Amino acid sequence: MRGADGPMSGGEASMKALLSTPPGKTTELWPPLGLLYIAASVKERGREDVRVLDAFCRNLTGDELAAEVVRERPDVFGINCSTHTFLDAIEALRKVHEANPGTTLVMGGYHSTFAAEKILRDYPFVDYVIKGEAERAFPDLLDRLESGTSAADVEGITFVEDGRAVSQPLAVIQDLDALPFPDRSLLGDLEYGYFHQNIRLTYGKFTTIVTSRGCPYACTYCSCAAFSQRHWRARSATDVADELEGLHDQGYENVVFVDDNFTLKKSRVTELCEEIRRRKIRMRFYCEGRVDNAPYELLRTMKRAGFDVMYFGVESPTPRVLDYYKKGITAAKAQKAVADAKRAGMIVVTSFIIGAPVEGPADIQRTIDFIRTLRPHAVQVNILDCLIGTPIWDDLVRDGVVADGDWKRNHRIWEYHEDGLTQEILGRLSQDAYAAHIQGWKSKGGLKDFVKMMSANRTGRKIVLGNLFNPDVRRRLREGFQAATT
């Protein structure tokens, strides 16, 4: 913690805060919604000197990010990170500290939440870690720093004070309607959009929105339940519609709902759809739902309000694998949800995970065959990650499989598989799954589905027509068709 002799001493002008995503490289240009919420909460307290830098979507290197921070010379620099980006984020902080040791450094996000004490132990140049949701915690921390008082009472805070570790429980905000809308004016001139594997999925002005937080489920590969303490909270339909109406007036055309469980409370979704139509908010929406909580009547209501794209986490058709993930669904429910969403006129995206420790090559082949017959409009096939904060990671720690420093990086399941599912094998099976998806559309049913999608879904038409000459799309189609003949 910086003392009163540093730039944080009381009596000075309001301190300057800079919030950033980690350095990196991506083609999926989604705005940093969490940082925009925090910045808006800082400004609501009367502090105007706050800036958001999206280093990740600007594809900044660690050196470039550190140089930008040094140029800005903020009193407080905060960075979020996932497990995938932690090492890059920590190296950027190290460089900032070396160049400008007077800046207070703060970390947040999922990975920091589950590794707070470890971060402070191994990287003493980090001053504070905020665990959980930081819309109240970060402005409170600024107040304590400016007044020169202890931050020990700030919710979710972890830091070292007088050689002693201070740690508060992670923060979970209950009243989401009380939060100010994220301040998108801080994003600058960066043009955001939704891309997947170099395939453009949005056209026109794009942003994201969150209408609920948390997850009451306990999927073993996911850390969302632990981050939210399995407590789902939702904004009111009116509050969400107010934000959407403002976005509509600002010219936004496409919005991805990043809720983990958007359709959990069907009456709220129905009320929101009615409010969208009543206010004549004409935008195209993308969202995620569970296959066991998406009845046809709800999907049809959503489609009429502008929800063109539905994402389902299917993961596997094999009961033993679904039980291992504690997913709580069945292949039959997945089939019905996908069919109902198609019937409602939606584009359907499904995700699958391969490589579970209870899964063998025959089970993965069953997943590949299921993708071919399920025939979603798009598919995402992931090799199982082992991330800190998930029950799978906890099992690895309990069994003594992981080393002391393994918490710092992402791990794939092939590092721990005992039955021969190597990186090469899982990679090949993943490509087989993508090829099977394309093969599934080479049928009368596939042609019928395609014609219906093109006639009923404006977003689908834009995606197809906009990617006609995309070399990545043509390559994937060619590879899929070739695989069908071998």
Summary of the structure (lengths in Angstrom):
residues: 486
radius of gyration: 23.3
end to end distance: 63.1
largest distance: 75.0
contacts: 1617
relative contact order: 0.08
helix: 44%
strand: 17%
